[in-house]
Amino acid sequence: MDTLTHSGAGWTIRPAAPIDHPGIAEVFLSCLSAFPWRGSPRRELSSMENALLSGECFVAYVPQAGVVGFVIYDTITAYISHLFVDDDWRFCGIGSTLLKLARDVVARPVRLDVDEQNEAALTVYRALGWTEVIETPGPSRGQRRMISP
């Protein structure tokens, strides 16, 4: 996939390049403020950067704003480790398009974990047809495993 453009909203989705990494980090860190229950920003950023280096990534890019969203996923495990969209660019199809592209690339349903406190995200995933996976009991990480349709 080269690019996918939404002419009405003004964004383009394309595979990430190394030049996008600072913009990805900026979106990630700005979104973390909405999740006070997460670990320290430094630890979370390190985890995101490791995922970025070992996985595949699409970015949503707007010429006037730069990177406004991204998804990091693993093509082998069909697992999405990170999906973030800048607050100002939510509700214009970026998140759902990033999810769809990741699913299309791996060619099967994808999985991700959602913080239990992130009720808005859980509601959106359910509305998009995602379902919760019941896994074997174990120590709860405070997350729900979801799988795409």
C-alpha positions in Angstrom: 0.0 0.0 0.0 1.4 3.4 -1.0 -1.0 6.0 0.3 -4.7 6.4 1.1 -6.1 9.9 1.0 -9.3 11.3 2.4 -9.7 14.5 0.3 -12.5 15.9 2.4 -10.7 15.6 5.8 -7.3 16.4 4.3 -5.4 13.4 5.7 -3.2 10.8 4.0 -2.4 7.4 5.4 0.9 5.8 4.3 3.6 3.5 5.7 5.7 5.2 8.3 9.2 6.3 7.4 12.1 7.1 9.8 11.4 10.8 9.3 8.0 10.2 10.9 9.3 8.9 14.2 9.5 12.3 16.0 5.9 13.0 15.0 4.7 9.6 16.1 6.4 10.2 19.5 4.7 13.6 19.8 1.2 12.2 19.1 1.8 9.3 21.5 3.0 11.6 24.3 0.2 14.1 23.8 -2.4 11.2 24.0 -0.8 9.7 27.2 -2.1 12.7 29.2 -5.6 11.2 28.8 -4.4 8.0 30.5 -3.2 8.9 34.0 -3.3 5.2 35.0 -0.5 4.3 32.6 3.1 4.1 33.7 5.6 6.9 33.4 5.7 8.7 30.0 9.4 7.8 29.7 8.7 4.0 30.2 5.6 4.1 27.9 7.6 6.0 25.2 10.4 3.4 25.4 7.9 0.6 25.0 6.3 2.4 22.0 9.7 3.0 20.3 10.6 -0.7 20.7 7.3 -1.7 19.1 7.9 0.8 16.3 11.3 -0.6 15.6 10.1 -4.2 15.6 6.7 -3.9 14.0 5.0 -2.3 11.0 3.5 1.1 11.1 1.1 3.3 9.2 0.8 7.1 9.9 -1.9 9.5 9.2 -0.4 12.7 7.9 -1.7 16.2 7.3 0.5 18.6 5.4 -0.2 21.5 7.8 -0.1 19.5 11.0 2.3 16.6 10.3 1.7 13.2 11.8 -1.8 13.1 13.5 -2.2 9.4 14.1 -0.5 6.0 13.8 -0.9 2.3 14.2 1.9 -0.2 15.0 1.1 -3.8 14.4 2.8 -7.2 14.0 2.1 -9.0 10.7 3.0 -12.4 12.1 0.9 -12.3 15.3 -1.8 -10.0 14.0 -1.4 -7.9 17.1 -1.8 -4.2 17.3 0.4 -2.8 20.0 -0.4 0.9 19.5 -3.2 3.0 18.0 -3.3 6.7 18.7 -4.9 9.7 17.0 -4.3 13.3 18.1 -7.2 14.7 19.9 -7.9 17.4 17.3 -8.2 14.7 14.6 -10.5 12.3 16.2 -13.9 11.5 14.7 -12.8 12.0 11.1 -12.1 8.3 10.2 -8.4 8.1 10.9 -8.6 5.5 13.7 -11.0 3.2 11.9 -9.0 3.5 8.7 -5.7 2.7 10.4 -7.4 -0.4 12.0 -8.8 -1.5 8.7 -5.5 -1.2 6.9 -3.6 -3.2 9.5 -6.3 -5.9 9.3 -6.1 -5.9 5.5 -2.3 -6.2 5.6 -2.3 -9.2 7.9 -5.3 -10.7 6.0 -7.0 -11.9 9.1 -8.6 -10.5 12.2 -6.3 -8.5 14.4 -6.1 -8.3 18.2 -5.3 -5.5 20.6 -5.5 -4.8 24.3 -7.5 -1.9 25.7 -7.2 -0.4 29.2 -10.3 -1.2 31.2 -10.5 2.5 32.2 -10.6 3.6 28.5 -14.3 3.2 28.3 -14.6 5.4 25.2 -12.2 3.1 23.2 -14.1 0.0 24.4 -17.4 1.5 23.2 -15.9 2.4 19.8 -14.4 -1.0 19.3 -17.7 -2.7 20.1 -19.6 -0.4 17.8 -17.1 -1.4 15.0 -18.0 -5.0 15.6 -14.9 -6.0 17.7 -15.5 -8.6 20.4 -13.8 -9.3 23.7 -11.6 -12.4 23.8 -12.0 -14.5 26.9 -8.6 -15.8 27.9 -7.4 -18.2 30.5 -7.5 -16.7 34.0 -4.3 -15.1 35.2 -3.0 -11.9 36.7 -5.1 -9.0 35.3 -3.1 -6.3 33.7 -6.2 -4.1 33.8 -6.8 -4.6 30.1 -9.4 -6.2 27.8 -8.2 -8.3 24.7 -10.3 -7.4 21.7 -10.5 -9.0 18.3 -11.6 -7.4 15.0 -14.4 -8.8 12.9 
